[in-house]
Amino acid sequence: MSEHPIHVSLQASPQDAASWVDLARRCEDAGFRALLVSDHPGSGPSPFTALAAAATATTTLRLGTYVLNAGIRDALLIAADTATLDVVSDGRADVGIGAGHTPAEWEMTGRTRPDAAGRIRHLIDVAGAVRTLLDGETVPAADVGAVRDVVLSGPRPVQEQVPLLVGGNHPDLLTWAGAHADAVGLSGLGRTLPDGHSHTVSWTPARIEASIAAVSAGAGAVGREVPPLEALVQVVTVTDDRRGAVTDMAQETGTDVEDLLAAPYLWVGTAEEIVEQVRAARQRWGISRWVVRAGAFDAVRGVIARLAENS
């Protein structure tokens, strides 16, 4: 497995115009790889609109969705929005796609939420069609249930190939992503809880290794290198008492404290200890890319600075 460079991205949502473009500038200045926006219609912003606004305030920061709900979005519209973002950002668009999990998003758009297997099959169809369209090729009508073949004649992306990330936790999804995606997002999230938003978590080494094995199997089946692995960091806590900070969480999740402290979905410790944890995770699991949420911006900025010093 190749050792990819370590990169950190920020997932955030706009609250107003001034603070949003300021955040985008600060992300670029601090050395974040990308600014990312999630996709929760009805309870969150339109990701492409937000990212286009951020593009006007930056020049090198990448801009991406993390992740689109493939269950309620049409492949042609995803490809068109992504290509447009790539044009207005002068070639800085990433597109991240997932299977979706929030029941209300299906219900409010007049759809029936499939079971997990159905959502994964649909994600694979949509993600494959988006890749094909962005590459300038035609998607046969039968592949997407259309009445005529689907083509994106314009706008054409600036990038020769817009990076496609597929994110999730299901083994079938991860295997397909290993074979076809430009990056794979590992969420560490399990079953959706009754509130429709929260999840169980699975942060044991065995579960992490099983997810990575699925990605590796997909890559191996088509004779390609394992694409970059990107972990969504659920908790960032800067403290000089690592063990004390996760004791309650270890009990709640049924995970050994040492295993929890090594998990890529949790950053705990001083900035120096978090840097050490990140480097250890890359060596152990090949995870080289990380996504943190906006509330951790100040803490993570220090981590990025130390990573740059030791690169």
Secondary structure, DSSP 4 states (H G I P E B T S, - for coil): ---PPPEEEEE---SSHHHHHHHHHHHHHHT-SEEEE---BTTB--HHHHHHHHHTT-SS-EEEES-EETTSS-HHHHHHHHHHHHHHTTS-EEEEEE----HHHHHHTT-PPP-HHHHHHHHHHHHHHHHHHHTT-PBPHHHHT-SS-B---SSPPSSSS--EEEEES-HHHHHHHHHH-SEEEE--EEEEPTTSS-EEE--SHHHHHHHHHHHHHHHHHTT-PPPPEEEE--EEEE-S-HHHHHHHHHHHHT--HHHHHH-TTEEEE-HHHHHHHHHHHHHHH-EEEEEEEGGGHHHHHHHHHHHHHT-
